Amino acid sequence: MDTSLTNSRSEIHQARRDSTDWSSLKASARLQSLELEGYAVLPGLLGAELLDALREETSKLQTTPVDYSEHQRGCADLEWTDSPRVIQLIALPAMVQFLSGVLGDDLICTSVAYAFSGPGHPGIALHTDAQPYGSKIFGTQASSPCLVRVLYYLDDLTPERSPFKVVPRSHLSLHCDGNPYQRYLSHDEELMVLCPAGSAVIINQHVFHGNYPNFSSEPRRLLAIAYRPAWAGPIAKVPEHEAEQVASLPENVQPFFRSPNTSGVDFDLPNRPEGMRRTAPGIAPSRWQE
């Protein structure tokens, strides 16, 4: 088990930084960044009152450390906990509107998790969230061919406070270095992304990403919510949700927890099916300019 720092303090201050003015971008430009670069930032989504409520709720969660550091802790399956503000975040209108435009399909929530990077955290290794054959870490649910993860930051990201890192466009590589099961301690073309508390970073599951060490005296906390389009089911059947649990969720959140085995795959698709369309805005290059 490699427990070394992903980056030294001097490397952090020399790191390339994202300089995009995200607040000035239209939805089409953010879509372009997510599809082309592998990530996008939506700043200022969560107000001060909501941030305080989320911090209070998450402080009550029972977290467990990861295997490589006691300073990186987390809690999974928050949708089934007594965390009403976190649960409502799943259906945040501004995010749902953006993701509906990105994915063009009914959204299914596949996971809701809390992550705590405390002082002394050595940094998360560069990895992808795509596990096309499943894995011990992510299970079969991660085999969905299309998934995005939304990272809601509850603290300001500063260079020394475990900021987000990404290798832009790495999700486009066909090289064996882009094998989604690979992990890297760091990369010479990684990019640091800084944003204030209340912002969200959205990532394509195939992009290599992680975070830097926490050299500060304060924790970096986030909520990670993953969504997939209804068509993109896992490669094998996964456990169904308990009907009573889904019924206990707020009505506006329940639609995100339809069967996790929902899929739109047509295995018997013929070469020339009836009713083929002649237009599809979701794959048109002009979608980035509209």
Backbone hydrogen bonds, N-H to C=O, Kabsch-Sander energy under -0.5 kcal/mol:
donor,donor_aa,acceptor,acceptor_aa,energy
3,T,1,M,-0.7
6,T,122,P,-2.6
12,I,8,S,-1.8
13,H,9,R,-1.6
14,Q,10,S,-0.8
15,A,11,E,-0.6
15,A,12,I,-0.9
18,D,192,M,-3.0
22,W,20,T,-1.5
24,S,21,D,-1.5
25,L,22,W,-1.2
30,R,26,K,-1.9
31,L,27,A,-2.5
32,Q,28,S,-2.0
33,S,29,A,-2.0
34,L,30,R,-2.5
35,E,31,L,-2.6
36,L,32,Q,-3.1
37,E,33,S,-1.8
38,G,33,S,-1.4
39,Y,33,S,-1.0
40,A,202,I,-1.9
42,L,200,A,-3.0
45,L,42,L,-0.5
45,L,198,G,-1.3
46,L,198,G,-1.9
47,G,45,L,-0.5
51,L,47,G,-2.5
52,D,48,A,-2.2
53,A,49,E,-1.9
54,L,50,L,-2.7
55,R,51,L,-2.5
56,E,52,D,-2.1
57,E,53,A,-2.4
58,T,54,L,-2.6
59,S,55,R,-1.5
60,K,56,E,-0.5
60,K,57,E,-1.3
61,L,58,T,-1.2
63,T,61,L,-0.9
64,T,74,G,-2.3
66,V,69,S,-0.9
66,V,72,Q,-2.4
69,S,66,V,-0.6
72,Q,69,S,-1.0
73,R,71,H,-0.6
73,R,116,F,-2.6
74,G,64,T,-1.9
75,C,114,Y,-2.0
78,L,112,V,-2.2
80,W,77,D,-1.6
81,T,78,L,-1.9
83,S,81,T,-2.0
87,I,83,S,-2.5
88,Q,84,P,-2.0
89,L,85,R,-1.1
90,I,86,V,-0.6
90,I,87,I,-1.2
91,A,88,Q,-1.2
92,L,89,L,-1.6
95,M,92,L,-0.6
96,V,92,L,-2.8
97,Q,93,P,-2.7
98,F,94,A,-1.7
99,L,95,M,-3.0
100,S,96,V,-2.3
101,G,97,Q,-1.4
102,V,98,F,-1.8
103,L,99,L,-3.1
104,G,100,S,-2.0
108,I,228,R,-2.6
109,C,256,F,-2.7
110,T,226,A,-2.0
111,S,226,A,-0.9
113,A,224,A,-2.6
114,Y,75,C,-2.8
115,A,222,L,-2.3
116,F,73,R,-3.0
117,S,220,R,-2.7
118,G,71,H,-3.2
118,G,116,F,-0.8
120,G,214,N,-2.4
121,H,118,G,-2.3
124,I,211,N,-0.8
126,L,184,Y,-2.7
127,H,209,H,-2.2
128,T,180,P,-0.6
129,D,205,Q,-2.2
130,A,205,Q,-1.0
131,Q,129,D,-0.6
131,Q,142,A,-1.8
134,G,131,Q,-2.9
139,G,135,S,-2.5
142,A,139,G,-0.6
143,S,140,T,-2.4
144,S,141,Q,-1.3
148,V,227,Y,-2.6
149,R,203,I,-2.0
150,V,225,I,-3.1
151,L,149,R,-0.5
151,L,201,V,-3.1
152,Y,150,V,-0.7
152,Y,223,L,-3.2
153,Y,151,L,-0.7
153,Y,199,S,-2.5
154,L,221,R,-2.6
155,D,221,R,-0.7
157,L,195,C,-2.8
158,T,156,D,-0.7
161,R,158,T,-1.6
162,S,213,P,-1.4
164,F,193,V,-1.0
165,K,210,G,-2.2
166,V,191,L,-1.7
167,V,208,F,-2.5
169,R,37,E,-2.2
170,S,167,V,-1.9
172,L,169,R,-1.8
173,S,170,S,-1.0
178,G,175,H,-1.9
179,N,176,C,-1.7
182,Q,179,N,-2.6
184,Y,126,L,-1.9
190,E,187,H,-1.9
191,L,166,V,-2.6
192,M,16,R,-3.0
193,V,164,F,-2.6
194,L,192,M,-0.5
198,G,153,Y,-3.2
199,S,196,P,-1.4
200,A,42,L,-2.1
201,V,151,L,-2.2
202,I,40,A,-3.1
202,I,200,A,-0.5
203,I,149,R,-2.4
204,N,38,G,-2.4
205,Q,147,L,-2.1
207,V,204,N,-1.9
209,H,127,H,-2.5
210,G,165,K,-2.2
211,N,124,I,-1.1
212,Y,163,P,-2.1
214,N,121,H,-2.2
215,F,160,E,-1.8
215,F,213,P,-0.9
216,S,160,E,-1.5
220,R,117,S,-2.0
221,R,219,P,-0.5
222,L,115,A,-2.1
223,L,152,Y,-2.3
224,A,113,A,-2.9
225,I,150,V,-2.5
225,I,223,L,-0.5
226,A,111,S,-2.3
227,Y,148,V,-2.7
228,R,108,I,-2.2
230,A,106,D,-1.8
232,A,229,P,-1.3
233,G,231,W,-1.7
246,V,242,E,-2.1
247,A,243,A,-2.4
248,S,244,E,-1.0
248,S,245,Q,-0.5
249,L,245,Q,-0.5
249,L,246,V,-1.5
253,V,250,P,-1.7
254,Q,250,P,-1.8
256,F,253,V,-1.8
257,F,254,Q,-2.3
258,R,255,P,-0.8
262,T,259,S,-1.8
264,G,231,W,-2.0
267,F,265,V,-0.7
269,L,266,D,-1.4
276,M,273,P,-0.7
283,I,280,A,-2.0
284,A,281,P,-1.0
287,R,284,A,-2.3
288,W,285,P,-1.4
289,Q,286,S,-1.7
290,E,286,S,-1.1
